[in-house]
Amino acid sequence: MSMQTVNMAQIQTTLLDVLSNLAPEKDLSLYESNTGIQEALDIDSFDYLNFLIELESLYGVAVPEADYDQLVTLDDVVDYLLDRL
């Protein structure tokens, strides 16, 4: 991703695209951003780890394992990324 200013809506759109690849059978238009990602999309911890790795690749933001428990909802992930970009 370029170093231009990234806003919340852009991050949400990108994250939903990544999640749609992890859970293609889910209708993400029904997903509420304040709901737990793993629970709402019925993805396991391995898929969730792949999601976090993809974020690191897309945004160049390292997500240490110690921070994983802070990243439960899409809103959590967006805020986390915005604080670090």
PDB file of N, CA, C and O in Angstrom:
ATOM      1  N   MET A   1       0.849  -1.171   0.000  1.00  0.00           N
ATOM      2  CA  MET A   1       0.000   0.000   0.000  1.00  0.00           C
ATOM      3  C   MET A   1       0.893   1.232   0.000  1.00  0.00           C
ATOM      4  O   MET A   1       1.936   1.237   0.654  1.00  0.00           O
ATOM      5  N   SER A   2       0.510   2.252  -0.705  1.00  0.00           N
ATOM      6  CA  SER A   2       1.338   3.446  -0.778  1.00  0.00           C
ATOM      7  C   SER A   2       1.334   4.175   0.555  1.00  0.00           C
ATOM      8  O   SER A   2       0.534   3.878   1.443  1.00  0.00           O
ATOM      9  N   MET A   3       2.226   5.118   0.675  1.00  0.00           N
ATOM     10  CA  MET A   3       2.374   5.831   1.934  1.00  0.00           C
ATOM     11  C   MET A   3       1.384   6.989   2.055  1.00  0.00           C
ATOM     12  O   MET A   3       1.491   7.794   2.980  1.00  0.00           O
ATOM     13  N   GLN A   4       0.433   7.084   1.142  1.00  0.00           N
ATOM     14  CA  GLN A   4      -0.562   8.140   1.240  1.00  0.00           C
ATOM     15  C   GLN A   4      -1.410   7.937   2.488  1.00  0.00           C
ATOM     16  O   GLN A   4      -1.425   6.855   3.076  1.00  0.00           O
ATOM     17  N   THR A   5      -2.102   8.972   2.875  1.00  0.00           N
ATOM     18  CA  THR A   5      -2.956   8.872   4.042  1.00  0.00           C
ATOM     19  C   THR A   5      -4.056   7.847   3.784  1.00  0.00           C
ATOM     20  O   THR A   5      -4.753   7.891   2.770  1.00  0.00           O
ATOM     21  N   VAL A   6      -4.186   6.941   4.718  1.00  0.00           N
ATOM     22  CA  VAL A   6      -5.197   5.895   4.621  1.00  0.00           C
ATOM     23  C   VAL A   6      -6.282   6.222   5.636  1.00  0.00           C
ATOM     24  O   VAL A   6      -5.981   6.499   6.797  1.00  0.00           O
ATOM     25  N   ASN A   7      -7.543   6.194   5.211  1.00  0.00           N
ATOM     26  CA  ASN A   7      -8.609   6.510   6.154  1.00  0.00           C
ATOM     27  C   ASN A   7      -9.340   5.251   6.614  1.00  0.00           C
ATOM     28  O   ASN A   7      -9.115   4.154   6.102  1.00  0.00           O
ATOM     29  N   MET A   8     -10.201   5.439   7.572  1.00  0.00           N
ATOM     30  CA  MET A   8     -10.919   4.329   8.188  1.00  0.00           C
ATOM     31  C   MET A   8     -11.721   3.529   7.164  1.00  0.00           C
ATOM     32  O   MET A   8     -11.704   2.299   7.191  1.00  0.00           O
ATOM     33  N   ALA A   9     -12.415   4.207   6.272  1.00  0.00           N
ATOM     34  CA  ALA A   9     -13.244   3.512   5.280  1.00  0.00           C
ATOM     35  C   ALA A   9     -12.394   2.655   4.350  1.00  0.00           C
ATOM     36  O   ALA A   9     -12.786   1.542   3.997  1.00  0.00           O
ATOM     37  N   GLN A  10     -11.232   3.168   3.952  1.00  0.00           N
ATOM     38  CA  GLN A  10     -10.344   2.393   3.080  1.00  0.00           C
ATOM     39  C   GLN A  10      -9.848   1.141   3.792  1.00  0.00           C
ATOM     40  O   GLN A  10      -9.807   0.058   3.207  1.00  0.00           O
ATOM     41  N   ILE A  11      -9.475   1.296   5.051  1.00  0.00           N
ATOM     42  CA  ILE A  11      -8.992   0.149   5.821  1.00  0.00           C
ATOM     43  C   ILE A  11     -10.107  -0.880   5.973  1.00  0.00           C
ATOM     44  O   ILE A  11      -9.879  -2.073   5.777  1.00  0.00           O
ATOM     45  N   GLN A  12     -11.313  -0.426   6.322  1.00  0.00           N
ATOM     46  CA  GLN A  12     -12.432  -1.357   6.481  1.00  0.00           C
ATOM     47  C   GLN A  12     -12.693  -2.131   5.193  1.00  0.00           C
ATOM     48  O   GLN A  12     -12.903  -3.343   5.225  1.00  0.00           O
ATOM     49  N   THR A  13     -12.681  -1.439   4.076  1.00  0.00           N
ATOM     50  CA  THR A  13     -12.921  -2.093   2.789  1.00  0.00           C
ATOM     51  C   THR A  13     -11.859  -3.144   2.513  1.00  0.00           C
ATOM     52  O   THR A  13     -12.174  -4.258   2.093  1.00  0.00           O
ATOM     53  N   THR A  14     -10.607  -2.795   2.748  1.00  0.00           N
ATOM     54  CA  THR A  14      -9.509  -3.736   2.526  1.00  0.00           C
ATOM     55  C   THR A  14      -9.634  -4.939   3.447  1.00  0.00           C
ATOM     56  O   THR A  14      -9.460  -6.078   3.015  1.00  0.00           O
ATOM     57  N   LEU A  15      -9.937  -4.687   4.721  1.00  0.00           N
ATOM     58  CA  LEU A  15     -10.064  -5.787   5.681  1.00  0.00           C
ATOM     59  C   LEU A  15     -11.216  -6.712   5.308  1.00  0.00           C
ATOM     60  O   LEU A  15     -11.094  -7.932   5.422  1.00  0.00           O
ATOM     61  N   LEU A  16     -12.314  -6.150   4.870  1.00  0.00           N
ATOM     62  CA  LEU A  16     -13.451  -6.981   4.460  1.00  0.00           C
ATOM     63  C   LEU A  16     -13.099  -7.818   3.231  1.00  0.00           C
ATOM     64  O   LEU A  16     -13.550  -8.956   3.103  1.00  0.00           O
ATOM     65  N   ASP A  17     -12.298  -7.258   2.336  1.00  0.00           N
ATOM     66  CA  ASP A  17     -11.841  -8.041   1.177  1.00  0.00           C
ATOM     67  C   ASP A  17     -11.004  -9.231   1.628  1.00  0.00           C
ATOM     68  O   ASP A  17     -11.181 -10.345   1.136  1.00  0.00           O
ATOM     69  N   VAL A  18     -10.094  -8.991   2.562  1.00  0.00           N
ATOM     70  CA  VAL A  18      -9.245 -10.071   3.078  1.00  0.00           C
ATOM     71  C   VAL A  18     -10.115 -11.121   3.764  1.00  0.00           C
ATOM     72  O   VAL A  18      -9.931 -12.320   3.555  1.00  0.00           O
ATOM     73  N   LEU A  19     -11.062 -10.667   4.582  1.00  0.00           N
ATOM     74  CA  LEU A  19     -11.938 -11.604   5.289  1.00  0.00           C
ATOM     75  C   LEU A  19     -12.824 -12.387   4.325  1.00  0.00           C
ATOM     76  O   LEU A  19     -13.129 -13.554   4.571  1.00  0.00           O
ATOM     77  N   SER A  20     -13.236 -11.757   3.239  1.00  0.00           N
ATOM     78  CA  SER A  20     -14.081 -12.476   2.274  1.00  0.00           C
ATOM     79  C   SER A  20     -13.317 -13.618   1.617  1.00  0.00           C
ATOM     80  O   SER A  20     -13.915 -14.611   1.203  1.00  0.00           O
ATOM     81  N   ASN A  21     -12.003 -13.481   1.521  1.00  0.00           N
ATOM     82  CA  ASN A  21     -11.187 -14.579   0.992  1.00  0.00           C
ATOM     83  C   ASN A  21     -11.050 -15.710   2.006  1.00  0.00           C
ATOM     84  O   ASN A  21     -10.933 -16.877   1.632  1.00  0.00           O
ATOM     85  N   LEU A  22     -11.064 -15.360   3.295  1.00  0.00           N
ATOM     86  CA  LEU A  22     -10.959 -16.375   4.349  1.00  0.00           C
ATOM     87  C   LEU A  22     -12.285 -17.090   4.596  1.00  0.00           C
ATOM     88  O   LEU A  22     -12.308 -18.269   4.952  1.00  0.00           O
ATOM     89  N   ALA A  23     -13.374 -16.376   4.407  1.00  0.00           N
ATOM     90  CA  ALA A  23     -14.705 -16.940   4.674  1.00  0.00           C
ATOM     91  C   ALA A  23     -15.627 -16.627   3.496  1.00  0.00           C
ATOM     92  O   ALA A  23     -16.585 -15.868   3.643  1.00  0.00           O
ATOM     93  N   PRO A  24     -15.343 -17.209   2.329  1.00  0.00           N
ATOM     94  CA  PRO A  24     -16.119 -16.860   1.131  1.00  0.00           C
ATOM     95  C   PRO A  24     -17.597 -17.234   1.214  1.00  0.00           C
ATOM     96  O   PRO A  24     -18.425 -16.689   0.483  1.00  0.00           O
ATOM     97  N   GLU A  25     -17.919 -18.159   2.102  1.00  0.00           N
ATOM     98  CA  GLU A  25     -19.314 -18.592   2.226  1.00  0.00           C
ATOM     99  C   GLU A  25     -20.156 -17.634   3.072  1.00  0.00           C
ATOM    100  O   GLU A  25     -21.377 -17.770   3.132  1.00  0.00           O
ATOM    101  N   LYS A  26     -19.512 -16.674   3.719  1.00  0.00           N
ATOM    102  CA  LYS A  26     -20.231 -15.738   4.586  1.00  0.00           C
ATOM    103  C   LYS A  26     -20.620 -14.480   3.820  1.00  0.00           C
ATOM    104  O   LYS A  26     -19.884 -14.012   2.952  1.00  0.00           O
ATOM    105  N   ASP A  27     -21.787 -13.942   4.156  1.00  0.00           N
ATOM    106  CA  ASP A  27     -22.255 -12.688   3.572  1.00  0.00           C
ATOM    107  C   ASP A  27     -21.749 -11.553   4.455  1.00  0.00           C
ATOM    108  O   ASP A  27     -22.338 -11.255   5.494  1.00  0.00           O
ATOM    109  N   LEU A  28     -20.663 -10.927   4.040  1.00  0.00           N
ATOM    110  CA  LEU A  28     -20.051  -9.890   4.873  1.00  0.00           C
ATOM    111  C   LEU A  28     -20.882  -8.617   4.943  1.00  0.00           C
ATOM    112  O   LEU A  28     -20.618  -7.757   5.783  1.00  0.00           O
ATOM    113  N   SER A  29     -21.876  -8.482   4.081  1.00  0.00           N
ATOM    114  CA  SER A  29     -22.743  -7.307   4.177  1.00  0.00           C
ATOM    115  C   SER A  29     -23.571  -7.357   5.466  1.00  0.00           C
ATOM    116  O   SER A  29     -24.095  -6.336   5.912  1.00  0.00           O
ATOM    117  N   LEU A  30     -23.684  -8.546   6.060  1.00  0.00           N
ATOM    118  CA  LEU A  30     -24.430  -8.700   7.315  1.00  0.00           C
ATOM    119  C   LEU A  30     -23.535  -8.556   8.547  1.00  0.00           C
ATOM    120  O   LEU A  30     -24.027  -8.479   9.672  1.00  0.00           O
ATOM    121  N   TYR A  31     -22.215  -8.520   8.327  1.00  0.00           N
ATOM    122  CA  TYR A  31     -21.274  -8.448   9.445  1.00  0.00           C
ATOM    123  C   TYR A  31     -21.256  -7.045  10.034  1.00  0.00           C
ATOM    124  O   TYR A  31     -21.128  -6.057   9.311  1.00  0.00           O
ATOM    125  N   GLU A  32     -21.387  -6.970  11.354  1.00  0.00           N
ATOM    126  CA  GLU A  32     -21.313  -5.691  12.053  1.00  0.00           C
ATOM    127  C   GLU A  32     -19.905  -5.532  12.598  1.00  0.00           C
ATOM    128  O   GLU A  32     -19.370  -6.441  13.232  1.00  0.00           O
ATOM    129  N   SER A  33     -19.307  -4.373  12.350  1.00  0.00           N
ATOM    130  CA  SER A  33     -17.890  -4.165  12.638  1.00  0.00           C
ATOM    131  C   SER A  33     -17.541  -4.191  14.126  1.00  0.00           C
ATOM    132  O   SER A  33     -16.363  -4.216  14.482  1.00  0.00           O
ATOM    133  N   ASN A  34     -18.549  -4.185  14.992  1.00  0.00           N
ATOM    134  CA  ASN A  34     -18.276  -4.255  16.434  1.00  0.00           C
ATOM    135  C   ASN A  34     -18.502  -5.664  16.988  1.00  0.00           C
ATOM    136  O   ASN A  34     -18.557  -5.858  18.203  1.00  0.00           O
ATOM    137  N   THR A  35     -18.632  -6.634  16.098  1.00  0.00           N
ATOM    138  CA  THR A  35     -18.831  -8.035  16.470  1.00  0.00           C
ATOM    139  C   THR A  35     -17.520  -8.790  16.290  1.00  0.00           C
ATOM    140  O   THR A  35     -16.750  -8.494  15.376  1.00  0.00           O
ATOM    141  N   GLY A  36     -17.269  -9.753  17.151  1.00  0.00           N
ATOM    142  CA  GLY A  36     -16.046 -10.545  17.063  1.00  0.00           C
ATOM    143  C   GLY A  36     -15.902 -11.207  15.702  1.00  0.00           C
ATOM    144  O   GLY A  36     -16.819 -11.877  15.229  1.00  0.00           O
ATOM    145  N   ILE A  37     -14.754 -11.017  15.079  1.00  0.00           N
ATOM    146  CA  ILE A  37     -14.516 -11.531  13.727  1.00  0.00           C
ATOM    147  C   ILE A  37     -14.578 -13.054  13.689  1.00  0.00           C
ATOM    148  O   ILE A  37     -15.286 -13.628  12.861  1.00  0.00           O
ATOM    149  N   GLN A  38     -13.843 -13.706  14.577  1.00  0.00           N
ATOM    150  CA  GLN A  38     -13.789 -15.169  14.542  1.00  0.00           C
ATOM    151  C   GLN A  38     -15.160 -15.787  14.762  1.00  0.00           C
ATOM    152  O   GLN A  38     -15.553 -16.721  14.063  1.00  0.00           O
ATOM    153  N   GLU A  39     -15.875 -15.263  15.730  1.00  0.00           N
ATOM    154  CA  GLU A  39     -17.201 -15.803  16.044  1.00  0.00           C
ATOM    155  C   GLU A  39     -18.190 -15.542  14.909  1.00  0.00           C
ATOM    156  O   GLU A  39     -18.904 -16.449  14.481  1.00  0.00           O
ATOM    157  N   ALA A  40     -18.230 -14.309  14.427  1.00  0.00           N
ATOM    158  CA  ALA A  40     -19.207 -13.939  13.404  1.00  0.00           C
ATOM    159  C   ALA A  40     -18.976 -14.666  12.086  1.00  0.00           C
ATOM    160  O   ALA A  40     -19.928 -15.028  11.394  1.00  0.00           O
ATOM    161  N   LEU A  41     -17.710 -14.877  11.742  1.00  0.00           N
ATOM    162  CA  LEU A  41     -17.398 -15.494  10.451  1.00  0.00           C
ATOM    163  C   LEU A  41     -17.065 -16.966  10.572  1.00  0.00           C
ATOM    164  O   LEU A  41     -16.787 -17.635   9.578  1.00  0.00           O
ATOM    165  N   ASP A  42     -17.095 -17.464  11.798  1.00  0.00           N
ATOM    166  CA  ASP A  42     -16.831 -18.877  12.060  1.00  0.00           C
ATOM    167  C   ASP A  42     -15.491 -19.316  11.459  1.00  0.00           C
ATOM    168  O   ASP A  42     -15.396 -20.327  10.763  1.00  0.00           O
ATOM    169  N   ILE A  43     -14.450 -18.510  11.759  1.00  0.00           N
ATOM    170  CA  ILE A  43     -13.110 -18.879  11.306  1.00  0.00           C
ATOM    171  C   ILE A  43     -12.282 -19.306  12.511  1.00  0.00           C
ATOM    172  O   ILE A  43     -12.456 -18.791  13.615  1.00  0.00           O
ATOM    173  N   ASP A  44     -11.390 -20.245  12.285  1.00  0.00           N
ATOM    174  CA  ASP A  44     -10.576 -20.756  13.383  1.00  0.00           C
ATOM    175  C   ASP A  44      -9.354 -19.864  13.612  1.00  0.00           C
ATOM    176  O   ASP A  44      -9.119 -18.906  12.877  1.00  0.00           O
ATOM    177  N   SER A  45      -8.594 -20.198  14.635  1.00  0.00           N
ATOM    178  CA  SER A  45      -7.448 -19.371  15.005  1.00  0.00           C
ATOM    179  C   SER A  45      -6.376 -19.362  13.914  1.00  0.00           C
ATOM    180  O   SER A  45      -5.669 -18.367  13.753  1.00  0.00           O
ATOM    181  N   PHE A  46      -6.251 -20.448  13.173  1.00  0.00           N
ATOM    182  CA  PHE A  46      -5.278 -20.492  12.076  1.00  0.00           C
ATOM    183  C   PHE A  46      -5.661 -19.493  10.984  1.00  0.00           C
ATOM    184  O   PHE A  46      -4.808 -18.756  10.490  1.00  0.00           O
ATOM    185  N   ASP A  47      -6.939 -19.465  10.607  1.00  0.00           N
ATOM    186  CA  ASP A  47      -7.398 -18.498   9.607  1.00  0.00           C
ATOM    187  C   ASP A  47      -7.248 -17.071  10.122  1.00  0.00           C
ATOM    188  O   ASP A  47      -6.894 -16.165   9.368  1.00  0.00           O
ATOM    189  N   TYR A  48      -7.518 -16.878  11.409  1.00  0.00           N
ATOM    190  CA  TYR A  48      -7.387 -15.541  11.973  1.00  0.00           C
ATOM    191  C   TYR A  48      -5.926 -15.101  11.961  1.00  0.00           C
ATOM    192  O   TYR A  48      -5.628 -13.939  11.685  1.00  0.00           O
ATOM    193  N   LEU A  49      -5.028 -16.012  12.255  1.00  0.00           N
ATOM    194  CA  LEU A  49      -3.601 -15.704  12.189  1.00  0.00           C
ATOM    195  C   LEU A  49      -3.213 -15.334  10.754  1.00  0.00           C
ATOM    196  O   LEU A  49      -2.442 -14.398  10.544  1.00  0.00           O
ATOM    197  N   ASN A  50      -3.735 -16.054   9.779  1.00  0.00           N
ATOM    198  CA  ASN A  50      -3.483 -15.709   8.373  1.00  0.00           C
ATOM    199  C   ASN A  50      -4.007 -14.315   8.042  1.00  0.00           C
ATOM    200  O   ASN A  50      -3.382 -13.578   7.279  1.00  0.00           O
ATOM    201  N   PHE A  51      -5.145 -13.955   8.611  1.00  0.00           N
ATOM    202  CA  PHE A  51      -5.707 -12.613   8.447  1.00  0.00           C
ATOM    203  C   PHE A  51      -4.730 -11.569   8.979  1.00  0.00           C
ATOM    204  O   PHE A  51      -4.465 -10.570   8.310  1.00  0.00           O
ATOM    205  N   LEU A  52      -4.194 -11.795  10.177  1.00  0.00           N
ATOM    206  CA  LEU A  52      -3.258 -10.838  10.772  1.00  0.00           C
ATOM    207  C   LEU A  52      -1.958 -10.754   9.973  1.00  0.00           C
ATOM    208  O   LEU A  52      -1.389  -9.673   9.825  1.00  0.00           O
ATOM    209  N   ILE A  53      -1.499 -11.866   9.470  1.00  0.00           N
ATOM    210  CA  ILE A  53      -0.288 -11.876   8.641  1.00  0.00           C
ATOM    211  C   ILE A  53      -0.522 -11.082   7.355  1.00  0.00           C
ATOM    212  O   ILE A  53       0.357 -10.351   6.899  1.00  0.00           O
ATOM    213  N   GLU A  54      -1.696 -11.231   6.784  1.00  0.00           N
ATOM    214  CA  GLU A  54      -2.039 -10.474   5.577  1.00  0.00           C
ATOM    215  C   GLU A  54      -2.050  -8.973   5.863  1.00  0.00           C
ATOM    216  O   GLU A  54      -1.634  -8.177   5.021  1.00  0.00           O
ATOM    217  N   LEU A  55      -2.524  -8.585   7.046  1.00  0.00           N
ATOM    218  CA  LEU A  55      -2.513  -7.166   7.419  1.00  0.00           C
ATOM    219  C   LEU A  55      -1.095  -6.641   7.478  1.00  0.00           C
ATOM    220  O   LEU A  55      -0.804  -5.547   6.995  1.00  0.00           O
ATOM    221  N   GLU A  56      -0.212  -7.431   8.076  1.00  0.00           N
ATOM    222  CA  GLU A  56       1.192  -7.031   8.149  1.00  0.00           C
ATOM    223  C   GLU A  56       1.751  -6.819   6.750  1.00  0.00           C
ATOM    224  O   GLU A  56       2.492  -5.866   6.508  1.00  0.00           O
ATOM    225  N   SER A  57       1.399  -7.700   5.840  1.00  0.00           N
ATOM    226  CA  SER A  57       1.882  -7.603   4.464  1.00  0.00           C
ATOM    227  C   SER A  57       1.302  -6.377   3.752  1.00  0.00           C
ATOM    228  O   SER A  57       2.027  -5.661   3.061  1.00  0.00           O
ATOM    229  N   LEU A  58       0.022  -6.137   3.916  1.00  0.00           N
ATOM    230  CA  LEU A  58      -0.644  -5.027   3.230  1.00  0.00           C
ATOM    231  C   LEU A  58      -0.226  -3.662   3.754  1.00  0.00           C
ATOM    232  O   LEU A  58      -0.021  -2.730   2.977  1.00  0.00           O
ATOM    233  N   TYR A  59      -0.100  -3.546   5.063  1.00  0.00           N
ATOM    234  CA  TYR A  59       0.116  -2.237   5.673  1.00  0.00           C
ATOM    235  C   TYR A  59       1.516  -2.031   6.235  1.00  0.00           C
ATOM    236  O   TYR A  59       1.861  -0.920   6.638  1.00  0.00           O
ATOM    237  N   GLY A  60       2.325  -3.082   6.269  1.00  0.00           N
ATOM    238  CA  GLY A  60       3.665  -2.944   6.824  1.00  0.00           C
ATOM    239  C   GLY A  60       3.663  -2.680   8.313  1.00  0.00           C
ATOM    240  O   GLY A  60       4.603  -2.094   8.851  1.00  0.00           O
ATOM    241  N   VAL A  61       2.609  -3.113   8.977  1.00  0.00           N
ATOM    242  CA  VAL A  61       2.477  -2.930  10.424  1.00  0.00           C
ATOM    243  C   VAL A  61       2.650  -4.286  11.091  1.00  0.00           C
ATOM    244  O   VAL A  61       1.852  -5.199  10.880  1.00  0.00           O
ATOM    245  N   ALA A  62       3.688  -4.408  11.890  1.00  0.00           N
ATOM    246  CA  ALA A  62       3.908  -5.654  12.623  1.00  0.00           C
ATOM    247  C   ALA A  62       2.867  -5.765  13.730  1.00  0.00           C
ATOM    248  O   ALA A  62       2.603  -4.800  14.447  1.00  0.00           O
ATOM    249  N   VAL A  63       2.287  -6.935  13.860  1.00  0.00           N
ATOM    250  CA  VAL A  63       1.305  -7.192  14.912  1.00  0.00           C
ATOM    251  C   VAL A  63       1.906  -8.256  15.827  1.00  0.00           C
ATOM    252  O   VAL A  63       1.841  -9.448  15.528  1.00  0.00           O
ATOM    253  N   PRO A  64       2.495  -7.817  16.950  1.00  0.00           N
ATOM    254  CA  PRO A  64       3.086  -8.803  17.859  1.00  0.00           C
ATOM    255  C   PRO A  64       2.019  -9.692  18.489  1.00  0.00           C
ATOM    256  O   PRO A  64       0.880  -9.274  18.695  1.00  0.00           O
ATOM    257  N   GLU A  65       2.409 -10.908  18.785  1.00  0.00           N
ATOM    258  CA  GLU A  65       1.470 -11.872  19.361  1.00  0.00           C
ATOM    259  C   GLU A  65       0.807 -11.334  20.625  1.00  0.00           C
ATOM    260  O   GLU A  65      -0.349 -11.655  20.904  1.00  0.00           O
ATOM    261  N   ALA A  66       1.522 -10.529  21.380  1.00  0.00           N
ATOM    262  CA  ALA A  66       0.975  -9.953  22.612  1.00  0.00           C
ATOM    263  C   ALA A  66      -0.237  -9.060  22.345  1.00  0.00           C
ATOM    264  O   ALA A  66      -1.033  -8.817  23.252  1.00  0.00           O
ATOM    265  N   ASP A  67      -0.386  -8.572  21.117  1.00  0.00           N
ATOM    266  CA  ASP A  67      -1.502  -7.679  20.781  1.00  0.00           C
ATOM    267  C   ASP A  67      -2.718  -8.415  20.218  1.00  0.00           C
ATOM    268  O   ASP A  67      -3.770  -7.804  20.035  1.00  0.00           O
ATOM    269  N   TYR A  68      -2.596  -9.697  19.944  1.00  0.00           N
ATOM    270  CA  TYR A  68      -3.688 -10.435  19.306  1.00  0.00           C
ATOM    271  C   TYR A  68      -5.003 -10.325  20.074  1.00  0.00           C
ATOM    272  O   TYR A  68      -6.069 -10.216  19.468  1.00  0.00           O
ATOM    273  N   ASP A  69      -4.933 -10.355  21.411  1.00  0.00           N
ATOM    274  CA  ASP A  69      -6.173 -10.323  22.198  1.00  0.00           C
ATOM    275  C   ASP A  69      -6.870  -8.967  22.141  1.00  0.00           C
ATOM    276  O   ASP A  69      -8.021  -8.849  22.561  1.00  0.00           O
ATOM    277  N   GLN A  70      -6.191  -7.942  21.629  1.00  0.00           N
ATOM    278  CA  GLN A  70      -6.805  -6.621  21.463  1.00  0.00           C
ATOM    279  C   GLN A  70      -7.589  -6.522  20.154  1.00  0.00           C
ATOM    280  O   GLN A  70      -8.368  -5.589  19.958  1.00  0.00           O
ATOM    281  N   LEU A  71      -7.377  -7.483  19.268  1.00  0.00           N
ATOM    282  CA  LEU A  71      -7.920  -7.403  17.913  1.00  0.00           C
ATOM    283  C   LEU A  71      -9.054  -8.402  17.732  1.00  0.00           C
ATOM    284  O   LEU A  71      -8.905  -9.426  17.065  1.00  0.00           O
ATOM    285  N   VAL A  72     -10.181  -8.081  18.338  1.00  0.00           N
ATOM    286  CA  VAL A  72     -11.322  -8.995  18.340  1.00  0.00           C
ATOM    287  C   VAL A  72     -12.321  -8.636  17.238  1.00  0.00           C
ATOM    288  O   VAL A  72     -12.798  -9.511  16.515  1.00  0.00           O
ATOM    289  N   THR A  73     -12.627  -7.371  17.117  1.00  0.00           N
ATOM    290  CA  THR A  73     -13.620  -6.913  16.142  1.00  0.00           C
ATOM    291  C   THR A  73     -12.938  -6.182  14.986  1.00  0.00           C
ATOM    292  O   THR A  73     -11.760  -5.835  15.072  1.00  0.00           O
ATOM    293  N   LEU A  74     -13.674  -5.954  13.920  1.00  0.00           N
ATOM    294  CA  LEU A  74     -13.139  -5.176  12.808  1.00  0.00           C
ATOM    295  C   LEU A  74     -12.799  -3.762  13.273  1.00  0.00           C
ATOM    296  O   LEU A  74     -11.784  -3.199  12.864  1.00  0.00           O
ATOM    297  N   ASP A  75     -13.644  -3.190  14.125  1.00  0.00           N
ATOM    298  CA  ASP A  75     -13.361  -1.861  14.667  1.00  0.00           C
ATOM    299  C   ASP A  75     -12.031  -1.850  15.414  1.00  0.00           C
ATOM    300  O   ASP A  75     -11.250  -0.907  15.286  1.00  0.00           O
ATOM    301  N   ASP A  76     -11.774  -2.901  16.196  1.00  0.00           N
ATOM    302  CA  ASP A  76     -10.501  -3.005  16.924  1.00  0.00           C
ATOM    303  C   ASP A  76      -9.321  -2.987  15.957  1.00  0.00           C
ATOM    304  O   ASP A  76      -8.336  -2.281  16.177  1.00  0.00           O
ATOM    305  N   VAL A  77      -9.430  -3.761  14.898  1.00  0.00           N
ATOM    306  CA  VAL A  77      -8.332  -3.882  13.933  1.00  0.00           C
ATOM    307  C   VAL A  77      -8.118  -2.555  13.206  1.00  0.00           C
ATOM    308  O   VAL A  77      -6.979  -2.130  13.013  1.00  0.00           O
ATOM    309  N   VAL A  78      -9.198  -1.905  12.806  1.00  0.00           N
ATOM    310  CA  VAL A  78      -9.093  -0.613  12.122  1.00  0.00           C
ATOM    311  C   VAL A  78      -8.408   0.403  13.028  1.00  0.00           C
ATOM    312  O   VAL A  78      -7.483   1.092  12.599  1.00  0.00           O
ATOM    313  N   ASP A  79      -8.855   0.500  14.278  1.00  0.00           N
ATOM    314  CA  ASP A  79      -8.248   1.448  15.221  1.00  0.00           C
ATOM    315  C   ASP A  79      -6.774   1.138  15.438  1.00  0.00           C
ATOM    316  O   ASP A  79      -5.943   2.046  15.485  1.00  0.00           O
ATOM    317  N   TYR A  80      -6.453  -0.134  15.569  1.00  0.00           N
ATOM    318  CA  TYR A  80      -5.073  -0.576  15.772  1.00  0.00           C
ATOM    319  C   TYR A  80      -4.196  -0.125  14.604  1.00  0.00           C
ATOM    320  O   TYR A  80      -3.103   0.405  14.802  1.00  0.00           O
ATOM    321  N   LEU A  81      -4.689  -0.343  13.398  1.00  0.00           N
ATOM    322  CA  LEU A  81      -3.917   0.050  12.216  1.00  0.00           C
ATOM    323  C   LEU A  81      -3.797   1.563  12.096  1.00  0.00           C
ATOM    324  O   LEU A  81      -2.719   2.078  11.800  1.00  0.00           O
ATOM    325  N   LEU A  82      -4.888   2.275  12.323  1.00  0.00           N
ATOM    326  CA  LEU A  82      -4.844   3.735  12.222  1.00  0.00           C
ATOM    327  C   LEU A  82      -3.834   4.329  13.202  1.00  0.00           C
ATOM    328  O   LEU A  82      -3.159   5.306  12.877  1.00  0.00           O
ATOM    329  N   ASP A  83      -3.728   3.753  14.385  1.00  0.00           N
ATOM    330  CA  ASP A  83      -2.770   4.238  15.385  1.00  0.00           C
ATOM    331  C   ASP A  83      -1.329   4.015  14.956  1.00  0.00           C
ATOM    332  O   ASP A  83      -0.422   4.671  15.467  1.00  0.00           O
ATOM    333  N   ARG A  84      -1.108   3.094  14.022  1.00  0.00           N
ATOM    334  CA  ARG A  84       0.257   2.705  13.666  1.00  0.00           C
ATOM    335  C   ARG A  84       0.672   3.111  12.249  1.00  0.00           C
ATOM    336  O   ARG A  84       1.817   2.892  11.852  1.00  0.00           O
ATOM    337  N   LEU A  85      -0.235   3.688  11.505  1.00  0.00           N
ATOM    338  CA  LEU A  85       0.094   4.113  10.134  1.00  0.00           C
ATOM    339  C   LEU A  85       0.530   5.567  10.112  1.00  0.00           C
ATOM    340  O   LEU A  85       0.847   6.101   9.049  1.00  0.00           O
TER     341      LEU A  85
END
